[in-house]
Amino acid sequence: MDFKSKKFKKMFPNLAEELEQGSVTIKINSSQLDGKARENIVSKTFKGYNPDVIDFLRRCNTLEDANEIIDYMEKQNKISTKYAQELRRQLKEKGIRSFGAKKEDNHYNLRRKN
């Protein structure tokens, strides 16, 4: 065992044990696809998907935008008053990114620009 291995074991004992046992496996269920094949998978993946209030909040840049979304969803009876209050409290206490990373335009479009 060399110095690097000892240091790694000391810093990450559980991970080192898992690696030594060889019990860790990772299943890979994807591969590189051409544009058309990727497009077909994306369209099937999100077929019938209806974004929820969190999806919309994750697109907001400001607290004002987020509050507008919450107000609108509550008025449209898409969310309950109680849930709207919980969302407003979280927004006020933890900020807009507490709902998750910002979703940019074309978030659901997996096609990559070259």
N, CA, C and O atoms as a Tinker XYZ file with bonds, in Angstrom:
   456  protein
     1  N      0.858000   -1.167000    0.000000    73     2
     2  CA     0.000000    0.000000    0.000000    64     1     3
     3  C      0.906000    1.233000    0.000000    63     2     4     5
     4  O      1.765000    1.374000    0.871000    81     3
     5  N      0.718000    2.112000   -0.961000    73     3     6
     6  CA     1.549000    3.304000   -1.024000    64     5     7
     7  C      0.922000    4.453000   -0.217000    63     6     8     9
     8  O     -0.182000    4.328000    0.312000    81     7
     9  N      1.641000    5.549000   -0.139000    73     7    10
    10  CA     1.209000    6.702000    0.654000    64     9    11
    11  C     -0.147000    7.233000    0.207000    63    10    12    13
    12  O     -0.978000    7.579000    1.047000    81    11
    13  N     -0.384000    7.302000   -1.098000    73    11    14
    14  CA    -1.654000    7.824000   -1.611000    64    13    15
    15  C     -2.827000    6.956000   -1.162000    63    14    16    17
    16  O     -3.889000    7.472000   -0.815000    81    15
    17  N     -2.631000    5.643000   -1.169000    73    15    18
    18  CA    -3.690000    4.728000   -0.747000    64    17    19
    19  C     -4.012000    4.907000    0.728000    63    18    20    21
    20  O     -5.181000    4.919000    1.115000    81    19
    21  N     -2.971000    5.048000    1.559000    73    19    22
    22  CA    -3.177000    5.256000    2.990000    64    21    23
    23  C     -3.928000    6.562000    3.244000    63    22    24    25
    24  O     -4.848000    6.617000    4.059000    81    23
    25  N     -3.527000    7.586000    2.546000    73    23    26
    26  CA    -4.171000    8.901000    2.711000    64    25    27
    27  C     -5.633000    8.830000    2.266000    63    26    28    29
    28  O     -6.519000    9.368000    2.930000    81    27
    29  N     -5.874000    8.165000    1.140000    73    27    30
    30  CA    -7.246000    8.015000    0.637000    64    29    31
    31  C     -8.103000    7.266000    1.653000    63    30    32    33
    32  O     -9.229000    7.668000    1.946000    81    31
    33  N     -7.551000    6.157000    2.193000    73    31    34
    34  CA    -8.276000    5.362000    3.183000    64    33    35
    35  C     -8.617000    6.185000    4.421000    63    34    36    37
    36  O     -9.710000    6.068000    4.975000    81    35
    37  N     -7.679000    7.011000    4.844000    73    35    38
    38  CA    -7.904000    7.828000    6.024000    64    37    39
    39  C     -8.974000    8.885000    5.766000    63    38    40    41
    40  O     -9.813000    9.152000    6.627000    81    39
    41  N     -8.940000    9.479000    4.584000    73    39    42
    42  CA    -9.891000   10.547000    4.257000    64    41    43
    43  C    -11.282000    9.996000    3.941000    63    42    44    45
    44  O    -12.287000   10.619000    4.282000    81    43
    45  N    -11.343000    8.827000    3.289000    73    43    46
    46  CA   -12.609000    8.253000    2.839000    64    45    47
    47  C    -12.688000    6.773000    3.208000    63    46    48    49
    48  O    -12.637000    5.916000    2.326000    81    47
    49  N    -12.810000    6.464000    4.491000    73    47    50
    50  CA   -12.753000    5.057000    4.893000    64    49    51
    51  C    -13.868000    4.198000    4.300000    63    50    52    53
    52  O    -13.608000    3.071000    3.876000    81    51
    53  N    -15.080000    4.692000    4.261000    73    51    54
    54  CA   -16.188000    3.887000    3.730000    64    53    55
    55  C    -16.051000    3.652000    2.230000    63    54    56    57
    56  O    -16.278000    2.546000    1.741000    81    55
    57  N    -15.681000    4.696000    1.512000    73    55    58
    58  CA   -15.495000    4.563000    0.076000    64    57    59
    59  C    -14.351000    3.595000   -0.226000    63    58    60    61
    60  O    -14.462000    2.757000   -1.121000    81    59
    61  N    -13.263000    3.714000    0.516000    73    59    62
    62  CA   -12.127000    2.814000    0.309000    64    61    63
    63  C    -12.546000    1.365000    0.535000    63    62    64    65
    64  O    -12.156000    0.474000   -0.219000    81    63
    65  N    -13.341000    1.137000    1.575000    73    63    66
    66  CA   -13.802000   -0.226000    1.857000    64    65    67
    67  C    -14.667000   -0.761000    0.718000    63    66    68    69
    68  O    -14.513000   -1.908000    0.300000    81    67
    69  N    -15.567000    0.069000    0.226000    73    67    70
    70  CA   -16.425000   -0.361000   -0.883000    64    69    71
    71  C    -15.592000   -0.701000   -2.112000    63    70    72    73
    72  O    -15.854000   -1.696000   -2.787000    81    71
    73  N    -14.591000    0.123000   -2.401000    73    71    74
    74  CA   -13.748000   -0.122000   -3.565000    64    73    75
    75  C    -12.935000   -1.399000   -3.404000    63    74    76    77
    76  O    -12.771000   -2.160000   -4.357000    81    75
    77  N    -12.426000   -1.634000   -2.196000    73    75    78
    78  CA   -11.643000   -2.840000   -1.949000    64    77    79
    79  C    -12.491000   -4.100000   -2.077000    63    78    80    81
    80  O    -12.020000   -5.125000   -2.569000    81    79
    81  N    -13.746000   -4.017000   -1.630000    73    79    82
    82  CA   -14.637000   -5.175000   -1.700000    64    81    83
    83  C    -15.108000   -5.438000   -3.119000    63    82    84    85
    84  O    -15.505000   -6.556000   -3.449000    81    83
    85  N    -15.068000   -4.430000   -3.946000    73    83    86
    86  CA   -15.525000   -4.577000   -5.316000    64    85    87
    87  C    -17.024000   -4.743000   -5.432000    63    86    88    89
    88  O    -17.526000   -5.249000   -6.436000    81    87
    89  N    -17.740000   -4.314000   -4.403000    73    87    90
    90  CA   -19.191000   -4.505000   -4.384000    64    89    91
    91  C    -19.950000   -3.364000   -5.054000    63    90    92    93
    92  O    -21.174000   -3.417000   -5.174000    81    91
    93  N    -19.240000   -2.350000   -5.482000    73    91    94
    94  CA   -19.892000   -1.193000   -6.071000    64    93    95
    95  C    -19.976000   -1.375000   -7.583000    63    94    96    97
    96  O    -18.963000   -1.582000   -8.252000    81    95
    97  N    -21.173000   -1.299000   -8.101000    73    95    98
    98  CA   -21.346000   -1.353000   -9.551000    64    97    99
    99  C    -22.228000   -0.195000   -9.984000    63    98   100   101
   100  O    -23.084000    0.271000   -9.232000    81    99
   101  N    -22.008000    0.247000  -11.179000    73    99   102
   102  CA   -22.788000    1.341000  -11.741000    64   101   103
   103  C    -23.370000    0.873000  -13.059000    63   102   104   105
   104  O    -22.642000    0.426000  -13.946000    81   103
   105  N    -24.668000    0.975000  -13.184000    73   103   106
   106  CA   -25.337000    0.571000  -14.417000    64   105   107
   107  C    -25.399000    1.787000  -15.348000    63   106   108   109
   108  O    -25.852000    2.861000  -14.950000    81   107
   109  N    -24.956000    1.612000  -16.549000    73   107   110
   110  CA   -25.015000    2.675000  -17.545000    64   109   111
   111  C    -26.079000    2.268000  -18.556000    63   110   112   113
   112  O    -25.979000    1.227000  -19.205000    81   111
   113  N    -27.103000    3.116000  -18.676000    73   111   114
   114  CA   -28.197000    2.759000  -19.567000    64   113   115
   115  C    -28.422000    3.816000  -20.643000    63   114   116   117
   116  O    -29.552000    4.060000  -21.065000    81   115
   117  N    -27.327000    4.439000  -21.078000    73   115   118
   118  CA   -27.458000    5.402000  -22.157000    64   117   119
   119  C    -26.237000    5.321000  -23.054000    63   118   120   121
   120  O    -25.220000    4.723000  -22.702000    81   119
   121  N    -26.361000    5.926000  -24.200000    73   119   122
   122  CA   -25.243000    5.981000  -25.126000    64   121   123
   123  C    -25.420000    7.211000  -25.996000    63   122   124   125
   124  O    -26.470000    7.855000  -25.976000    81   123
   125  N    -24.399000    7.527000  -26.748000    73   123   126
   126  CA   -24.488000    8.671000  -27.647000    64   125   127
   127  C    -25.438000    8.331000  -28.794000    63   126   128   129
   128  O    -25.338000    7.269000  -29.409000    81   127
   129  N    -26.340000    9.232000  -29.062000    73   127   130
   130  CA   -27.306000    9.014000  -30.134000    64   129   131
   131  C    -27.222000   10.139000  -31.143000    63   130   132   133
   132  O    -26.798000   11.248000  -30.819000    81   131
   133  N    -27.630000    9.848000  -32.372000    73   131   134
   134  CA   -27.685000   10.921000  -33.349000    64   133   135
   135  C    -28.874000   11.830000  -33.017000    63   134   136   137
   136  O    -29.713000   11.479000  -32.186000    81   135
   137  N    -28.944000   12.981000  -33.659000    73   135   138
   138  CA   -29.964000   13.979000  -33.344000    64   137   139
   139  C    -31.387000   13.473000  -33.418000    63   138   140   141
   140  O    -32.187000   13.769000  -32.530000    81   139
   141  N    -31.727000   12.724000  -34.444000    73   139   142
   142  CA   -33.097000   12.243000  -34.628000    64   141   143
   143  C    -33.484000   11.242000  -33.548000    63   142   144   145
   144  O    -34.579000   11.320000  -32.991000    81   143
   145  N    -32.589000   10.299000  -33.248000    73   143   146
   146  CA   -32.871000    9.307000  -32.209000    64   145   147
   147  C    -33.025000    9.976000  -30.850000    63   146   148   149
   148  O    -33.916000    9.620000  -30.080000    81   147
   149  N    -32.154000   10.951000  -30.550000    73   147   150
   150  CA   -32.229000   11.670000  -29.285000    64   149   151
   151  C    -33.542000   12.440000  -29.186000    63   150   152   153
   152  O    -34.175000   12.477000  -28.130000    81   151
   153  N    -33.942000   13.053000  -30.295000    73   151   154
   154  CA   -35.198000   13.814000  -30.332000    64   153   155
   155  C    -36.391000   12.909000  -30.042000    63   154   156   157
   156  O    -37.306000   13.302000  -29.317000    81   155
   157  N    -36.387000   11.707000  -30.600000    73   155   158
   158  CA   -37.477000   10.760000  -30.361000    64   157   159
   159  C    -37.557000   10.357000  -28.898000    63   158   160   161
   160  O    -38.650000   10.259000  -28.341000    81   159
   161  N    -36.421000   10.124000  -28.277000    73   159   162
   162  CA   -36.407000    9.752000  -26.865000    64   161   163
   163  C    -36.929000   10.893000  -26.010000    63   162   164   165
   164  O    -37.727000   10.670000  -25.099000    81   163
   165  N    -36.488000   12.116000  -26.292000    73   163   166
   166  CA   -36.935000   13.275000  -25.522000    64   165   167
   167  C    -38.434000   13.455000  -25.651000    63   166   168   169
   168  O    -39.115000   13.690000  -24.653000    81   167
   169  N    -38.956000   13.348000  -26.856000    73   167   170
   170  CA   -40.388000   13.557000  -27.035000    64   169   171
   171  C    -41.195000   12.482000  -26.314000    63   170   172   173
   172  O    -42.284000   12.765000  -25.814000    81   171
   173  N    -40.682000   11.254000  -26.252000    73   171   174
   174  CA   -41.376000   10.188000  -25.519000    64   173   175
   175  C    -41.254000   10.400000  -24.010000    63   174   176   177
   176  O    -42.202000   10.156000  -23.264000    81   175
   177  N    -40.089000   10.852000  -23.570000    73   175   178
   178  CA   -39.844000   11.050000  -22.150000    64   177   179
   179  C    -40.801000   12.067000  -21.545000    63   178   180   181
   180  O    -41.313000   11.858000  -20.445000    81   179
   181  N    -41.044000   13.159000  -22.247000    73   179   182
   182  CA   -41.869000   14.232000  -21.705000    64   181   183
   183  C    -43.287000   14.243000  -22.264000    63   182   184   185
   184  O    -44.041000   15.187000  -22.031000    81   183
   185  N    -43.649000   13.198000  -23.001000    73   183   186
   186  CA   -44.999000   13.110000  -23.546000    64   185   187
   187  C    -45.995000   13.042000  -22.391000    63   186   188   189
   188  O    -45.897000   12.170000  -21.529000    81   187
   189  N    -46.940000   13.956000  -22.382000    73   187   190
   190  CA   -47.955000   13.987000  -21.347000    64   189   191
   191  C    -47.491000   14.623000  -20.054000    63   190   192   193
   192  O    -48.257000   14.699000  -19.093000    81   191
   193  N    -46.235000   15.086000  -20.012000    73   191   194
   194  CA   -45.710000   15.718000  -18.799000    64   193   195
   195  C    -46.312000   17.099000  -18.653000    63   194   196   197
   196  O    -46.327000   17.882000  -19.604000    81   195
   197  N    -46.805000   17.398000  -17.472000    73   195   198
   198  CA   -47.386000   18.698000  -17.191000    64   197   199
   199  C    -46.552000   19.358000  -16.094000    63   198   200   201
   200  O    -46.533000   18.876000  -14.961000    81   199
   201  N    -45.858000   20.460000  -16.418000    73   199   202
   202  CA   -45.005000   21.102000  -15.412000    64   201   203
   203  C    -45.807000   21.515000  -14.179000    63   202   204   205
   204  O    -46.964000   21.925000  -14.285000    81   203
   205  N    -45.181000   21.403000  -13.021000    73   203   206
   206  CA   -45.851000   21.833000  -11.791000    64   205   207
   207  C    -45.295000   23.189000  -11.357000    63   206   208   209
   208  O    -44.450000   23.767000  -12.042000    81   207
   209  N    -45.765000   23.686000  -10.235000    73   207   210
   210  CA   -45.382000   25.019000   -9.767000    64   209   211
   211  C    -43.872000   25.114000   -9.547000    63   210   212   213
   212  O    -43.276000   26.161000   -9.803000    81   211
   213  N    -43.256000   24.047000   -9.081000    73   211   214
   214  CA   -41.806000   24.066000   -8.851000    64   213   215
   215  C    -41.054000   24.234000  -10.174000    63   214   216   217
   216  O    -40.062000   24.960000  -10.237000    81   215
   217  N    -41.522000   23.566000  -11.224000    73   215   218
   218  CA   -40.896000   23.733000  -12.545000    64   217   219
   219  C    -40.912000   25.201000  -12.965000    63   218   220   221
   220  O    -39.921000   25.716000  -13.484000    81   219
   221  N    -42.034000   25.867000  -12.738000    73   219   222
   222  CA   -42.145000   27.281000  -13.098000    64   221   223
   223  C    -41.282000   28.161000  -12.197000    63   222   224   225
   224  O    -40.652000   29.106000  -12.672000    81   223
   225  N    -41.251000   27.857000  -10.914000    73   223   226
   226  CA   -40.440000   28.652000   -9.981000    64   225   227
   227  C    -38.957000   28.542000  -10.327000    63   226   228   229
   228  O    -38.205000   29.502000  -10.161000    81   227
   229  N    -38.546000   27.392000  -10.800000    73   227   230
   230  CA   -37.132000   27.204000  -11.140000    64   229   231
   231  C    -36.714000   27.993000  -12.372000    63   230   232   233
   232  O    -35.524000   28.089000  -12.670000    81   231
   233  N    -37.670000   28.555000  -13.086000    73   231   234
   234  CA   -37.346000   29.391000  -14.242000    64   233   235
   235  C    -37.266000   30.873000  -13.870000    63   234   236   237
   236  O    -36.845000   31.694000  -14.684000    81   235
   237  N    -37.663000   31.213000  -12.657000    73   235   238
   238  CA   -37.705000   32.611000  -12.221000    64   237   239
   239  C    -36.312000   33.143000  -11.907000    63   238   240   241
   240  O    -35.420000   32.415000  -11.473000    81   239
   241  N    -36.163000   34.462000  -12.147000    73   239   242
   242  CA   -34.923000   35.142000  -11.803000    64   241   243
   243  C    -35.057000   35.963000  -10.532000    63   242   244   245
   244  O    -34.067000   36.199000   -9.839000    81   243
   245  N    -36.270000   36.401000  -10.219000    73   243   246
   246  CA   -36.462000   37.305000   -9.089000    64   245   247
   247  C    -37.539000   36.776000   -8.148000    63   246   248   249
   248  O    -38.349000   35.926000   -8.514000    81   247
   249  N    -37.524000   37.302000   -6.930000    73   247   250
   250  CA   -38.559000   36.958000   -5.958000    64   249   251
   251  C    -39.922000   37.433000   -6.444000    63   250   252   253
   252  O    -40.932000   36.768000   -6.217000    81   251
   253  N    -39.950000   38.580000   -7.110000    73   251   254
   254  CA   -41.213000   39.111000   -7.629000    64   253   255
   255  C    -41.820000   38.159000   -8.655000    63   254   256   257
   256  O    -43.020000   37.886000   -8.626000    81   255
   257  N    -40.988000   37.660000   -9.559000    73   255   258
   258  CA   -41.466000   36.694000  -10.558000    64   257   259
   259  C    -42.022000   35.442000   -9.865000    63   258   260   261
   260  O    -43.083000   34.935000  -10.230000    81   259
   261  N    -41.292000   34.964000   -8.873000    73   259   262
   262  CA   -41.708000   33.748000   -8.170000    64   261   263
   263  C    -43.035000   33.966000   -7.445000    63   262   264   265
   264  O    -43.908000   33.100000   -7.478000    81   263
   265  N    -43.190000   35.110000   -6.795000    73   263   266
   266  CA   -44.448000   35.403000   -6.110000    64   265   267
   267  C    -45.607000   35.507000   -7.096000    63   266   268   269
   268  O    -46.724000   35.091000   -6.788000    81   267
   269  N    -45.348000   36.057000   -8.272000    73   267   270
   270  CA   -46.386000   36.117000   -9.314000    64   269   271
   271  C    -46.830000   34.719000   -9.722000    63   270   272   273
   272  O    -48.023000   34.462000   -9.885000    81   271
   273  N    -45.879000   33.829000   -9.884000    73   271   274
   274  CA   -46.196000   32.447000  -10.260000    64   273   275
   275  C    -47.046000   31.793000   -9.179000    63   274   276   277
   276  O    -48.055000   31.155000   -9.478000    81   275
   277  N    -46.642000   31.950000   -7.935000    73   275   278
   278  CA   -47.391000   31.350000   -6.822000    64   277   279
   279  C    -48.803000   31.925000   -6.771000    63   278   280   281
   280  O    -49.774000   31.181000   -6.626000    81   279
   281  N    -48.921000   33.253000   -6.890000    73   279   282
   282  CA   -50.243000   33.901000   -6.871000    64   281   283
   283  C    -51.130000   33.376000   -7.994000    63   282   284   285
   284  O    -52.300000   33.057000   -7.783000    81   283
   285  N    -50.552000   33.292000   -9.192000    73   283   286
   286  CA   -51.318000   32.837000  -10.353000    64   285   287
   287  C    -51.790000   31.394000  -10.161000    63   286   288   289
   288  O    -52.959000   31.079000  -10.383000    81   287
   289  N    -50.870000   30.524000   -9.748000    73   287   290
   290  CA   -51.227000   29.111000   -9.572000    64   289   291
   291  C    -52.293000   28.947000   -8.494000    63   290   292   293
   292  O    -53.164000   28.084000   -8.603000    81   291
   293  N    -52.226000   29.769000   -7.465000    73   291   294
   294  CA   -53.235000   29.709000   -6.403000    64   293   295
   295  C    -54.595000   30.195000   -6.919000    63   294   296   297
   296  O    -55.622000   29.574000   -6.646000    81   295
   297  N    -54.599000   31.309000   -7.665000    73   295   298
   298  CA   -55.859000   31.843000   -8.218000    64   297   299
   299  C    -56.512000   30.868000   -9.187000    63   298   300   301
   300  O    -57.738000   30.780000   -9.252000    81   299
   301  N    -55.712000   30.150000   -9.924000    73   299   302
   302  CA   -56.222000   29.193000  -10.902000    64   301   303
   303  C    -56.571000   27.845000  -10.265000    63   302   304   305
   304  O    -56.953000   26.901000  -10.957000    81   303
   305  N    -56.436000   27.768000   -8.943000    73   303   306
   306  CA   -56.687000   26.527000   -8.197000    64   305   307
   307  C    -55.792000   25.372000   -8.653000    63   306   308   309
   308  O    -56.185000   24.207000   -8.598000    81   307
   309  N    -54.599000   25.710000   -9.098000    73   307   310
   310  CA   -53.620000   24.686000   -9.469000    64   309   311
   311  C    -52.874000   24.208000   -8.226000    63   310   312   313
   312  O    -52.356000   23.092000   -8.193000    81   311
   313  N    -52.825000   25.079000   -7.188000    73   311   314
   314  CA   -52.244000   24.723000   -5.897000    64   313   315
   315  C    -53.166000   25.238000   -4.803000    63   314   316   317
   316  O    -53.908000   26.200000   -5.003000    81   315
   317  N    -53.113000   24.592000   -3.651000    73   315   318
   318  CA   -53.965000   25.009000   -2.529000    64   317   319
   319  C    -53.393000   26.263000   -1.863000    63   318   320   321
   320  O    -52.219000   26.595000   -2.032000    81   319
   321  N    -54.235000   26.939000   -1.116000    73   319   322
   322  CA   -53.800000   28.125000   -0.379000    64   321   323
   323  C    -52.712000   27.744000    0.622000    63   322   324   325
   324  O    -51.733000   28.471000    0.792000    81   323
   325  N    -52.890000   26.608000    1.277000    73   323   326
   326  CA   -51.899000   26.152000    2.254000    64   325   327
   327  C    -50.542000   25.916000    1.583000    63   326   328   329
   328  O    -49.506000   26.330000    2.103000    81   327
   329  N    -50.557000   25.253000    0.434000    73   327   330
   330  CA   -49.304000   24.992000   -0.289000    64   329   331
   331  C    -48.691000   26.302000   -0.767000    63   330   332   333
   332  O    -47.473000   26.469000   -0.713000    81   331
   333  N    -49.514000   27.227000   -1.231000    73   331   334
   334  CA   -49.024000   28.539000   -1.671000    64   333   335
   335  C    -48.323000   29.242000   -0.514000    63   334   336   337
   336  O    -47.267000   29.845000   -0.707000    81   335
   337  N    -48.892000   29.174000    0.676000    73   335   338
   338  CA   -48.280000   29.803000    1.846000    64   337   339
   339  C    -46.937000   29.157000    2.170000    63   338   340   341
   340  O    -45.976000   29.848000    2.508000    81   339
   341  N    -46.873000   27.832000    2.067000    73   339   342
   342  CA   -45.609000   27.121000    2.308000    64   341   343
   343  C    -44.544000   27.549000    1.300000    63   342   344   345
   344  O    -43.386000   27.762000    1.659000    81   343
   345  N    -44.948000   27.671000    0.036000    73   343   346
   346  CA   -44.005000   28.093000   -1.004000    64   345   347
   347  C    -43.513000   29.509000   -0.755000    63   346   348   349
   348  O    -42.324000   29.788000   -0.912000    81   347
   349  N    -44.418000   30.409000   -0.368000    73   347   350
   350  CA   -44.028000   31.798000   -0.082000    64   349   351
   351  C    -43.054000   31.859000    1.096000    63   350   352   353
   352  O    -42.092000   32.627000    1.080000    81   351
   353  N    -43.318000   31.039000    2.119000    73   351   354
   354  CA   -42.441000   31.026000    3.285000    64   353   355
   355  C    -41.051000   30.532000    2.883000    63   354   356   357
   356  O    -40.041000   31.125000    3.263000    81   355
   357  N    -41.006000   29.455000    2.122000    73   355   358
   358  CA   -39.711000   28.929000    1.669000    64   357   359
   359  C    -38.990000   29.968000    0.821000    63   358   360   361
   360  O    -37.786000   30.173000    0.976000    81   359
   361  N    -39.712000   30.613000   -0.060000    73   359   362
   362  CA   -39.141000   31.637000   -0.924000    64   361   363
   363  C    -38.527000   32.757000   -0.091000    63   362   364   365
   364  O    -37.408000   33.195000   -0.358000    81   363
   365  N    -39.254000   33.211000    0.903000    73   363   366
   366  CA   -38.800000   34.315000    1.753000    64   365   367
   367  C    -37.602000   33.906000    2.607000    63   366   368   369
   368  O    -36.642000   34.666000    2.736000    81   367
   369  N    -37.657000   32.709000    3.190000    73   367   370
   370  CA   -36.621000   32.279000    4.115000    64   369   371
   371  C    -35.361000   31.737000    3.433000    63   370   372   373
   372  O    -34.246000   31.960000    3.904000    81   371
   373  N    -35.553000   31.025000    2.323000    73   371   374
   374  CA   -34.415000   30.326000    1.715000    64   373   375
   375  C    -34.038000   30.828000    0.328000    63   374   376   377
   376  O    -32.955000   30.518000   -0.168000    81   375
   377  N    -34.922000   31.601000   -0.303000    73   375   378
   378  CA   -34.597000   32.142000   -1.621000    64   377   379
   379  C    -35.084000   31.288000   -2.772000    63   378   380   381
   380  O    -35.525000   30.154000   -2.587000    81   379
   381  N    -34.998000   31.849000   -3.950000    73   379   382
   382  CA   -35.542000   31.226000   -5.157000    64   381   383
   383  C    -34.823000   29.932000   -5.530000    63   382   384   385
   384  O    -35.460000   29.000000   -6.022000    81   383
   385  N    -33.505000   29.853000   -5.306000    73   383   386
   386  CA   -32.770000   28.650000   -5.699000    64   385   387
   387  C    -32.989000   27.486000   -4.739000    63   386   388   389
   388  O    -32.491000   26.386000   -4.979000    81   387
   389  N    -33.725000   27.714000   -3.658000    73   387   390
   390  CA   -34.025000   26.603000   -2.747000    64   389   391
   391  C    -34.976000   25.599000   -3.390000    63   390   392   393
   392  O    -35.150000   24.493000   -2.878000    81   391
   393  N    -35.594000   25.982000   -4.513000    73   391   394
   394  CA   -36.497000   25.079000   -5.227000    64   393   395
   395  C    -35.742000   24.227000   -6.241000    63   394   396   397
   396  O    -36.312000   23.322000   -6.851000    81   395
   397  N    -34.471000   24.519000   -6.413000    73   395   398
   398  CA   -33.643000   23.768000   -7.356000    64   397   399
   399  C    -32.894000   24.722000   -8.273000    63   398   400   401
   400  O    -33.158000   25.924000   -8.298000    81   399
   401  N    -31.969000   24.168000   -9.015000    73   399   402
   402  CA   -31.174000   24.967000   -9.943000    64   401   403
   403  C    -32.074000   25.608000  -10.989000    63   402   404   405
   404  O    -33.155000   25.102000  -11.290000    81   403
   405  N    -31.621000   26.712000  -11.532000    73   403   406
   406  CA   -32.399000   27.437000  -12.530000    64   405   407
   407  C    -32.551000   26.598000  -13.788000    63   406   408   409
   408  O    -31.579000   26.035000  -14.291000    81   407
   409  N    -33.764000   26.519000  -14.286000    73   407   410
   410  CA   -34.027000   25.853000  -15.564000    64   409   411
   411  C    -33.981000   26.917000  -16.646000    63   410   412   413
   412  O    -34.754000   27.875000  -16.626000    81   411
   413  N    -33.091000   26.743000  -17.567000    73   411   414
   414  CA   -32.944000   27.698000  -18.668000    64   413   415
   415  C    -33.880000   27.328000  -19.810000    63   414   416   417
   416  O    -34.501000   26.265000  -19.800000    81   415
   417  N    -33.974000   28.219000  -20.797000    73   415   418
   418  CA   -34.746000   27.915000  -21.994000    64   417   419
   419  C    -34.222000   26.625000  -22.602000    63   418   420   421
   420  O    -33.031000   26.328000  -22.512000    81   419
   421  N    -35.100000   25.870000  -23.211000    73   419   422
   422  CA   -34.765000   24.587000  -23.845000    64   421   423
   423  C    -34.263000   23.547000  -22.845000    63   422   424   425
   424  O    -33.524000   22.636000  -23.218000    81   423
   425  N    -34.654000   23.675000  -21.587000    73   423   426
   426  CA   -34.239000   22.709000  -20.563000    64   425   427
   427  C    -34.616000   21.281000  -20.950000    63   426   428   429
   428  O    -33.853000   20.345000  -20.710000    81   427
   429  N    -35.777000   21.121000  -21.540000    73   427   430
   430  CA   -36.251000   19.783000  -21.883000    64   429   431
   431  C    -35.799000   19.329000  -23.259000    63   430   432   433
   432  O    -36.116000   18.217000  -23.680000    81   431
   433  N    -35.075000   20.163000  -23.953000    73   431   434
   434  CA   -34.587000   19.827000  -25.277000    64   433   435
   435  C    -33.149000   19.356000  -25.142000    63   434   436   437
   436  O    -32.261000   20.166000  -24.879000    81   435
   437  N    -32.905000   18.077000  -25.316000    73   435   438
   438  CA   -31.574000   17.526000  -25.118000    64   437   439
   439  C    -30.662000   17.673000  -26.335000    63   438   440   441
   440  O    -29.504000   17.255000  -26.293000    81   439
   441  N    -31.164000   18.253000  -27.404000    73   439   442
   442  CA   -30.317000   18.439000  -28.578000    64   441   443
   443  C    -29.212000   19.422000  -28.224000    63   442   444   445
   444  O    -29.466000   20.464000  -27.619000    81   443
   445  N    -28.013000   19.091000  -28.595000    73   443   446
   446  CA   -26.874000   19.955000  -28.283000    64   445   447
   447  C    -26.455000   20.711000  -29.525000    63   446   448   449
   448  O    -26.445000   20.176000  -30.634000    81   447
   449  N    -26.114000   21.956000  -29.312000    73   447   450
   450  CA   -25.628000   22.771000  -30.424000    64   449   451
   451  C    -24.138000   22.520000  -30.594000    63   450   452   453
   452  O    -23.383000   22.488000  -29.622000    81   451
   453  N    -23.735000   22.345000  -31.825000    73   451   454
   454  CA   -22.292000   22.129000  -32.098000    64   453   455
   455  C    -21.658000   23.389000  -32.565000    63   454   456
   456  O    -20.459000   23.411000  -32.844000    81   455
